[in-house]
Amino acid sequence: MSNPDTRKALLQIHFCVLLWGITAILGKLITLPALPLVWWRMLLVVVMLALLPRVWRGLSALTPRLALGYAGVGALVALHWLTFYGSVKLANASVAATCIALAPVFTSVIEPWIARRPFQMKELALAIVVLPGVALVVGGVPDGMRLGVAVGAASALLVALFGSFNKRLVSHADPLTVTALELGAGTLTLTLLAPVLPLLLPALASNLWVLPNLHDGILLLVLSGLCTLLPFALALVALRHLSAYTVQLVTNLEPVYAIVLAAVFLSEQHELTPQFYLGVAIILGGVFLHPLLNRRRPAVVAD
């Protein structure tokens, strides 16, 4: 990948992944249940963005059809974060972050259809290589965390969906405007979903209208500003020069950051077995195998 824009985009995505690894730790440290945690996270980012005149100018320039498309992606983002933090609460930060490695399997099938690019068997084969690692991870957690693994897998499917739709729509509007619209729509989605969530997903249901205490409020500000607004907008910029599949493979490094940080701050290494770490090693093998096999192929650049 000799294109300077592509190299810059890859560095941006790696930085985003480091920040995303921190989000799992913050999700465990924040005492709020998953639903109000995500609602406050999204609302705070929207409030921050609403202070920027650039965002309002961008919103006024959007066509109704494009605005509706971004709003739909925002609903998927909200559901992804709800299931991701649900996985953190039901299992732990390391397990939730590792489950996201399932996303390349879904992305390799979904993105060609949504982003209108050719389907490549090599991508699906590399994604399948990751699956034994995920199986080992599942076998390496206590029985009480299995529901958290299932919810984490659902979160990975939602990553593939909103990542692929963003790939198709990303070049049509300013990244900060897109972030504001998507997260605003996500906040509204969770507000409307809260009353029926006990019927749809009882494990994730909770009271939405919870005012954070000082401890949670400070962590939510860090989560919203440093770990949400910055990487969310930066990832949208990087997607202009990378396929959603390539971005997702880099995102597989998130479990590494999350596991190391969870060991340091949460002592989660006592909950994990050698089988778990072997599974993570296989997942990382797929991450590093992808660029080696594709370095002779030109990078996919969005129109």
N, C-alpha and C positions, 0 to 999 in steps of 0.2 A: 504494500500500500504506500506508494511514493507520493501521492497527491498530498500537498501541505494541508489542505482543508480537511482531508480524511484523517491525517495524523492528529491535527488539532482536535477534531471531533472525538477521536478515541481517547485522548487525554481528558477531555471534558467528561466523557462517560465514566472513566475510571474514578475521577474525583466525585462524581455523582454517586457512584456505588459505595465509596467510602462513607459519604454522608448518609446514604440509605442504610448502611450497616449499623450506624448509630441509632437510627429510628427504632430498630427492634429493641435495643437496650432501653431507650427512653420509654417505649411502650410498656416495658416490664416495670420500670421505676415509677411511672405514673399510676396512681392508685385507682383512677377512674375506670369503669368498665369500657369495653371496646366501643360501644355505640356513642356515648357522650365524648369519649376521647377523640374519635375521628371527627365528630361534628364540630367540636371546638377547634381542632386542628385546621379544618377547612375554613371555618368562619373567620378565624384570625388571619389567615392568608388573604382571604377576600377583602377584609378590612384594610390590611396593609396595601394591597394593590389599588383599592378604591381611592387612596390618597394621591395616586399618580395621574396627572392629566393625560399622559400618553395612553393609559389604559382606556380612558373615556373616549379619546379620539379614535382609538382602534375599534372600540365597540360600535361607535356611530358609523363606521365605514363598512361594517359587516352586512352582508345580505341576510335576510331572514332564514334562508335555507342553510347557509353556512353556519349561522349562529345556532340553529337547531341541531346541526351535526355536532358541533363542539359541546353543546349541552348534553347530547346523548353520550358522548365520550365521558363527560364529567360524571354522569350517573354510574358508568362502569368503574371509574376511578374510585368513587365513594364505596361501591360494593367491594372492590378489591381491598381498600384499606380496612373496611369493616371486617372482612374475613381474615385479613392478615393479622390485625390486632386481636381478633377473636382467637386465632391460632396461638398468638403469644400468650394470651391469658389462659387458654385451655391446655397448652403444653409449656413451652418456654421460648425465649428469644432465638436460641440456636436452631430449634426444630422449625419454627416459623420461617426463618430466613432460608434454611436449607430447602424447604418445600418449594420455594420459588424457583428452584432449579428445574422443576417440571415444566416451566413455561416454554423453553425451547421446543419441547415436543409439540405443544399446542401451536406455537408460533409458526413452526415449519409447515404446518398444514393450513393455518388460518391466514397468514400474511400474504402468500401469493394470490389468494382469492380476493382479499380486501384491497391490498396495495397494487393489484393488477401487474404482477411481475411473474415470470416463469417459475413453475414449481421445480425444485431441485432435489433429487433423491439423496444427494450427498448431505444436505442439511438435515433431512429426516433421519438418515443413518447415524449422523453424529449425535443427534438428539436422543436416539434410542440407546446409544452407548451410555448415556447418563442414567438410564432407568435402573440398572442393577445397583448403582450407587444409592439411588433414592430408596430402593427396596431394603438395602442394608441399613440405611438411616431409620427407616420405619421399624425394622427389627431391633434396632439398638435403643429404642425408647421404652419406658414403662408402659404397661397396658393402659394406665389412666390418661396417657397422653395421646392415644390413638385418634380420638375425636379431633384433637388439635391438628394432627397430621392430615386428616380428611378435609378439615376446613382450610388448612394451608394449601392443599392441592386445588381446591376451588379458587383460592386467591390467585394461584398461578395461571389458571385458565382465564381469569379476568384480566391479568397482566397481558396475556397474549392478545386478547380482544382489544383492549384500549390502546395498547402499543401499536397494533396494526392499523387501527383506525386513525391514530395520530399520524402515522407515517403517510397515510393517504391525504390528510388534511393539513399537515404541518406547514406547508409552504404558502398557505393562503391568507395568513394573518400574522400579526406581531405576536411573538411568544408570550410576552407578559399579558397581552389581551386574551390570548387563548387560555392561559393559566387562570386568569380571573373568571372568565366565563365558565370554564370547566369546573373549577372548584366551587363557584357560586351555584351552579346547577347541582353539583354533588351535595352541597349543604342542604339545598331544597329537597333533594331526593331522600336524604336521611330523615329530614323533618317529616316528610309524608309517609316514609316507611315505618317509622318508630311505632305507631299505634298497632300495625298489623304484624310486626316482627315476631311477637310471641307465638303467632300461628304459623308463620313461615319458617323461622329459624329460632326456636326457643333457646338454644344454647347461647345465642348472641343477643337475646332480648334483655333490655334494662331500661331504666328511667332515663330519658334523654335530657330532661331539664335538671341537670346537676351543676351547681356552681363549684368550680374547682377551688380547693384551698390554696394557700400561698405556695406550698411545695409543688403541687401539680400545676399551678398557674405559671410559675417560672419555667418549669420543664416544657410546658405547652408552648410558651413563647420561643424557646430554643428549637423545639420540634417544628414549629410553624415557619419561623424565619430561616434559620440556618439549614435545617434538614428537609424542608418542604419547598418553600418559595425558590430558593437558590437552585437546587438540583432539578426541580420540575421544569423551570424555565430553561435552564442550561441543557437539559436533555432534549427539549423540543428543538433547540438550535442545532444540536449535534445530529438529530434525526434527519436533517436536511442532507447530510453527507454519508449516512450509514443506513443499512437496512435494519428494520426492527429486529430481525433474527440476529444480526451481528451484535446489536446493542444488548439483546437478551443474553447472549453467551458471555459477554463481559459482565453482565449483571450477576452471573453465577458466582462471581467472586464475593458477592455480598455475604454468603455464609461464613467465609473466612474471617472477614472483619467482625461479623456479629459474634461468631464463636469465641474469638480471641477477647473481644470486649466483654462478652458475657462471662468468660472465665475470670477476668480481672475484676469486674464490678459486681457480678451476681453469683460467682462461684458455681456456675452451671456445669462445670466439668465433672462434678460429683454425681450428676444425674445421667451422664452419658457413658457409653461403653466403648471399648476398642472397635466394635462392629460399626458404631456410629461414625467414628473417625475414618474408618476404611471406606465407608460410603461417601463421605465428603471428599476423600482423595480421588475416588473414581470420577466424581462430578467434576473436580478440578482438572482431571485428565482430559475430559471432553472439552473443557474451556480452552486449554492450551493446544489441543490437537487441531481445533478449527483454524486458527490463523496459520499454522504450519502447512496445512493442506491447501489453503486458499491464497498463499502469498504470491503465486504466479498469476492469479486471476485478478483482473481489474476490479477495484472497489465499486460497489453499487452506489451511485449518487442519485439522489432524488431530483426530479425535474423542478 
